[in-house]
Amino acid sequence: MTPAVLVLLLANIAVYLLQGMVPALDDAFAFIPGAILTRPWTLVTYMFLHGNLSHIAFNMLALYFFGQRIEARMGSREFLTLYFASGITGALLSMLFSGSPIIGASGGIFGVMLAFAWFWPDERVFLWGVLPVPARVLVIGTTALALFGGFGGSRDGVAHFAHLGGYVGAYLYLKWLDRNRGKFRKLATAPSKVDEQKVEKWRSVDLSGVHEVNRPEVRRILDKIAADGVGKLTAQEKTFLAAFLDVNEVAREGPAS
């Protein structure tokens, strides 16, 4: 599991368990729009509170399935920025259009979902484990449901505007990253000659000779190099490719005499 996703999962589960033992946590850390000036920290802390088991289960499952791919693609720091920016804009949009107190990680989770559709719009997501839906269709559909629930005056207890705000925050952050991507590459540490040699080896990998078990992961990492450069690879991804190349070079050369 990627590190930021693991930390978020553990933190949310720990806080949920604490809620059962210390009910006052809800009053202290929920986001109440009318009290934002005196309790500004609740713009973040509300994201770690949940109303019931199904509430946290849905959010954490979505974080687990979508978040790891996003973190591996963006890096932990930018992933966390995306997550919290989405949660904060979720709270702000809810404050503007609803005014009701809110809790839950849904703003951040919806931001992660939008990022998934941003990078892999045609990737199929299986609703309820059986119904395949392209990621972009999932985002469009949930946006329509949130708009209907929010402006339709739904009293289902769901923070629809927080969901919409999560999408808005993620979209703005991804657009900003996209616009400044070249600038980030220039500021990033320049790869060493050894790294450049490795990159050339990685780019020359013949996927037809890759075992089918490893092929999807190798293809994903090569696509990431092509899109964002080697500087965006995580330490785990570099280690995986380095080990993969070493093994395949030995296989091509045959056993040592």
Disulfide bonds with the S-S distance in Angstrom:
none
